[in-house]
Amino acid sequence: MGVEWLESPFERRSIQHGMKLRDQDGKVLGKVACIGETVLFMRQRFSRKVWAVPLARVERVAGKGVYVAGRGREALEPEAGRLHTEIVTAIYPLAEPPHTAMATERHAHA
């Protein structure tokens, strides 16, 4: 992630519960059910089945949703019991806001 991404008002700085999950072409795959330590858990509309998407596949997070590498179902993996073994949360921060990072730098040099 470059500095431009951190300072852009158009990019989000965290993945949140309920955000749309999109493939690299922008097609909606479903919505974020919860976020684990290594994977996102996704649920399709009108379905109880949960799918997993490794956090390493996340390309960017924008106002329109979370974009992942891959097209369609190739971006998804079976949940396979990971929902019960991972520590889950509703928000996953990707980066510190720029003002926090700069404040930390100032304190380190003082």
C-alpha positions in Angstrom: 0.0 0.0 0.0 1.4 3.3 -1.0 1.2 6.7 0.8 -1.4 7.9 -1.7 -3.8 5.1 -0.5 -3.4 6.2 3.1 -4.2 9.8 2.3 -7.0 9.2 -0.1 -10.5 10.2 1.1 -12.0 7.7 -1.4 -10.4 4.6 0.1 -11.6 3.0 3.4 -9.1 2.1 6.1 -11.0 -0.9 7.5 -13.1 -3.8 6.5 -16.5 -3.8 8.3 -19.3 -6.3 8.9 -22.0 -6.0 6.2 -19.7 -4.6 3.4 -20.2 -6.0 -0.1 -17.5 -8.4 -1.2 -16.6 -8.0 -4.9 -14.4 -9.9 -7.2 -11.7 -8.2 -9.3 -14.2 -7.4 -12.0 -16.6 -5.7 -9.5 -19.2 -8.4 -9.4 -20.8 -8.7 -6.0 -20.1 -12.1 -4.4 -21.9 -11.5 -1.1 -21.6 -9.5 2.1 -19.0 -9.8 4.9 -20.4 -11.8 7.8 -17.4 -11.4 10.1 -13.6 -11.1 9.9 -11.2 -13.7 11.3 -7.5 -13.5 11.9 -6.6 -14.8 8.5 -9.9 -14.9 6.5 -13.0 -13.0 5.8 -16.2 -14.9 6.2 -18.8 -14.1 3.5 -22.5 -15.0 3.2 -24.5 -14.8 -0.1 -27.9 -13.2 -0.1 -30.7 -15.6 1.0 -28.2 -18.3 1.9 -27.0 -19.6 5.3 -23.8 -21.1 3.8 -20.7 -19.3 4.9 -17.6 -19.0 2.6 -14.1 -18.0 3.5 -11.8 -15.5 1.6 -8.2 -15.3 2.8 -7.2 -11.7 3.8 -4.2 -12.1 1.5 -6.6 -12.0 -1.5 -7.9 -8.5 -0.5 -6.7 -6.1 -3.1 -8.4 -2.9 -1.9 -11.2 -1.6 0.3 -13.3 1.2 -1.2 -16.6 2.8 -0.4 -18.4 0.3 -2.7 -17.0 -2.7 -0.9 -14.0 -5.0 -0.5 -12.3 -6.1 -3.7 -10.6 -9.5 -3.8 -8.3 -11.1 -6.3 -10.0 -13.7 -8.5 -13.1 -13.9 -10.6 -16.4 -15.3 -9.2 -16.3 -18.4 -7.2 -12.5 -18.9 -7.6 -12.0 -16.2 -4.9 -14.0 -18.2 -2.4 -13.0 -21.2 -0.3 -15.2 -23.5 1.8 -15.5 -22.4 5.4 -14.5 -25.9 6.6 -15.0 -25.2 10.3 -12.7 -22.2 10.5 -15.5 -20.0 11.8 -15.3 -21.9 15.1 -11.5 -21.9 15.4 -10.7 -18.3 14.5 -11.1 -15.2 16.7 -13.7 -13.2 14.8 -14.5 -9.5 14.9 -16.9 -7.0 13.1 -14.1 -4.6 12.1 -10.6 -5.3 10.7 -8.4 -2.2 10.5 -6.0 -2.3 7.5 -4.0 0.7 8.4 -3.6 3.5 10.9 -4.9 6.9 9.9 -2.1 9.2 8.7 -2.5 11.6 11.7 -1.9 8.7 14.2 1.1 7.5 12.3 2.6 11.0 12.3 1.9 11.6 16.0 3.7 8.3 16.8 6.7 9.5 14.7 6.8 12.8 16.6 6.9 11.1 20.0 9.6 8.7 18.8 11.9 11.6 17.8 11.3 13.7 20.9 
